[in-house]
Structure formats: structure tokens, C-alpha cells
Amino acid sequence: MWTEVNFGKWRDKGKTLPQVLVADPDWFFWALEEGAFKGAQAAQAQKLARRARAIKLPSALGSTRCVQHWIAHDGKYARFDLIEQNQGPHHGSSTEVRRSSLNMEFPRGIKQYDKLGCKELMKSFKYHWFEGKAFTKAKVEAFFDDVSNFENP
């Protein structure tokens, strides 16, 4: 059972930790760094962050794919795709970074307070893991409860 976040911009919104993470990963990781989560909620936030940093690719894709993060020519996070691991390198003005799992904190590692980058990350996440369907409370909580979705549960 995930606790509701009831402080800062999430006061009186009735959103649980996983809902906050998918709505605004930049804010979630900022709050975690700042020590804003207290008590039992802090422990839940640490667990959620650990999982959010090591999300396995959907099993339907098999084990031959990887995450291809795109960084625009201006140095900001653009999006990610799931590609074949042996696909040749990208040629062009954008930079690519490949990883074996999805890290929801990745855009923040490039530039803190990158709301657009995090929004684009979540669009790609929704498309690849949730078939483009809405992030409902039940779906998001079930996803983060299922240890088989993570390399480091």
C-alpha cells in the first residue's frame, strides 16, 4: 500500500508516491534528494526510486532490445526508443545513449529541472509499457508493486 504525498505541490491532491513519480519524475527525485519524504514515506520513496532507476524492458520485446535515449543538439533530453541492441550507431546532430534498462531519473542527470525532458520520457514510458493508455492509480501502483518489472527490486 503506497502512501499519499500531501505536501508541496501535491498537498490535497490525493496522489500516491507512484502516481507522483509518473506525473512529475523531476519533482519526485528532487524531493528525494532534498529529504522531503519523512518516516515510512521516506522508506517507500527510496524503494520506489530504486525501482524507477532500473526498469526492465517489457518481456514481449525479448532480450535483444535496449533503451536508446535521445539528447537534442541543445543538450536537453528529447525522448527514448526501444531498439535492437546490435543496431548501428546514430549519425546526426542528436546524441544517443544506450542502456539495458530504463532509468526514470536519466533526464535529471543531464539537466536538473528539465520538465519537458521528463514529460517526454513519460510519454515514451506510457507508450512502451502501458500501450499508450492512461496512468491510472491501479495500473501504476500494480506496475511498481510487481518486482519482476525491475532489475533491482
RAKABEL-V482904 format. One line per field, one symbol per residue. ss: DSSP state (h for helix, s for strand, l for the rest). phi: phi as a letter, one per 20 degrees, with the letter a starting at -180 (. if undefined). psi: psi as a letter, one per 30 degrees, with the letter a starting at -180 (. if undefined). Layout:
ss->???
phi->???
psi->???
//
This chain:
ss->lllssllhhhllllsshhhhhhhlhhhhhhhhhhllllhhhhhhhhhhhhhhllslllhhhlllssssssslllllssssssssllllllllllsssssllslllhhhhhllllhhhhhhhhhhhhhhhhllllllhhhhhhhhhlhhhslll
phi->.eeeecblfdgmemdegfffgffbfffgffffgfmfeclffffffffffgffebeffgffemdddbededdfgenefdrccdcfgeffffcqfeddcdbecedfegfffebfldffgfffgffffgfedclmegefgfffffgfeeffecfcf
psi->jklkkhlbfgkgfgkleeeeefeieeeeeeeeefgfklbeeeeeeeeeeeeffikllkfffaggllkjkkklfgglkealljlkegkllkkaflkkkklflkjffeeffejlhieeeeeeeeeeeeeefghglkileeeeeeeffjfffkfi.
//
